[in-house]
């Protein structure tokens, strides 16, 4: 099954700072919901472990992410694959940044292709769960960028 | 017609099943009940993907878990085993089918590795630690897409279309030229569903030090399975010992669990010959055991004469057999056992192709390949009837093979042995109260309700002629059919029967005891029938097994033959012992058990005769010392090899028939189809045991109703099976099973010694009847039912135009 979400949000940081934040796994990855650990294998590849679970199917997912395309400071995208007991997922996420008055507007798009038992058994739950987690991630991003965690004065 | 039982004492009587005493008390013995010293447990690591390349497997974490003894991967197995034999010709013959995935996975749930551990739980935990690196590939989940060959499942075959041929009989073009009406029908589709036996697949295997491989399993056609297993494992057939005991249902789909048997054997060898047990979970069963064939019917044209009699059909059929061929392409010819259904149709042209897709491999599921064709024929008949304004019952009466035409030779040389379809229809209409329901329907329609009445006439062809496989592949060394039975009088006088069949709930112990008791003049309780199949202890032939609705003919004919031989031996011995002529003897139940009575009060019981043969044989004259009281008989049906060029020959021996009438109402708000009334008329020739027959009729009806309204193996575009639990698959239960009005008719088969016809598969009549009833209910909304699966969401989508009805065009020609 394919789950696609998109949206936008605005932060009060300059575009370059937002871009730097979104392309830095050390700062970006810990904001993922249920984050456990990060291992940066090289500048373009990193492995994130997150706790995942739907009903009785619970465990740790290992997600391998790669920077797919970078056009500083306006566009960044990631692709990746994840696996856990009961399923696998292919991921894609992209961010387009536009300067607006008072900060930066981030247009984002995410797609997850889910395979395995988790898709078969928990199909009905995945869509709202994904929406909830994406919203949590966006809230965290927004919070981090607006609070100064992005690395500069708000 | 012969009344049930007739003048027989035991045959035809509703004896309670001998098997039920142990089964209802929980004393049955199934695969998972077997425990052996030193047993290890196997759990499969299965693919989450429908289609993906395997880039690597890291089993180190699993191997380091305490209790884990070994992890086997597909690639590792491929170094020691041969791919399974393929039945069909090229390109299907080029497929490389191993017991586990090698290089690629081709359906969700395909085994990629097997963990062997000291306990089942450890094996399951360790399986989660096996890391498989996959490269996802596009999934092909329907036959029409597969036909494009844009994504290949088996690159070595070069195409997804693994079999294709034209099946043509009669003068099709001429019939269309002379037709009064030609009806063209767009895409029809028979959906994918399976069976849900109470017991899932299971194997216990021990590869013994002397090279013998000992299986306790629930494979329902072991003589077929071992012919795949032996060459794959590189052993001789005689090294493989297979035993079954109680089996909690198969419905044909356990025929193809031989790949898992192979993995268990190799696992046992890997762990030093310790016994290894594997028992499937329900989700594993739904994902990876065996599904029924899915079929799509395209470009259908129907020629009819001025009276609405169908004179020709041409069509293109695409059969989706899933990822591997396991029992295929046999389904590509088996449908032609019932090529004209119950109708007098003489001209047919079917272009038949079979395609592989990224779904669970198919297995010969109940009604295998014939019910798909019969559903198509019934849909064609009803669609034509509706468009020509001919009522469904009248349409059938105009087209049925008439009883005075029996035995009826079909256009492809099959011989319908007996049957009276018009009488079955009349009986079913009487049972359900046809005229009353038609009046109620009119009232309901006036009130805006969607009520429909549908008829499904179907055939259950039984006792295969394996020669039909040569129509697919002329080089196959298979033909005919056979079954074996052995009956002996033990040293203590007990009567012991062993069978080549593999019962899974069909009551073979009971019906065998009835036949033996009838012929020996004793009580059935005197007859002990060994449970299950056993290559070492029981008798069997290369065709032995339980499949294709045949036991009442093949199995009981073998029993009948063996009893006949035994009776001759008993008579010779008794004549010697009693000093009388054989013609003076009678077989009876005596005061000291089963005996032969001679003149006056003289008699000798079975113990006395067994004593003479086994432990007191110095008394026997020389000419009687050849007697063993251990008699084997092999029944061979009167088949010939079909003409493979013309695809012509008798493909099955008997044709049981079922006629169902369903009354349904579709709720206008929920689109839920509710069965208001349901009638079943069954004709399986002479009935051996009405209780067993009724059980099979109810089971087949439940199976078909479930398939028509609830059950489906649905995949999403990525190849995820969306119905991998009972919550999603929705097997029918007592809650949604309607009460059935049942009647039995008996037109004895002239081709079996007892007049019986094989039965039990049922021919999918509920699918035909419910599709017809739904169409009748929704015709006012412009709906033509074009799919065999009609749950509420599908009906909703059809009514909203989201699932299009098949296009139907009628061309009327001048008189």
Interface residues (C-beta under 8 A of the other chain):
Chain A: X1 X2 X59 X81 X83 X85 X86 X87 X88 X90 X113 X114 X115 X116 X117 X118 X119 X120 X121 X123
Chain B: X48 X49 X50 X108 X128 X131 X132 X134 X136 X283 X287 X716 X717 X718 X719 X720 X721 X722 X723 X724 X725 X728
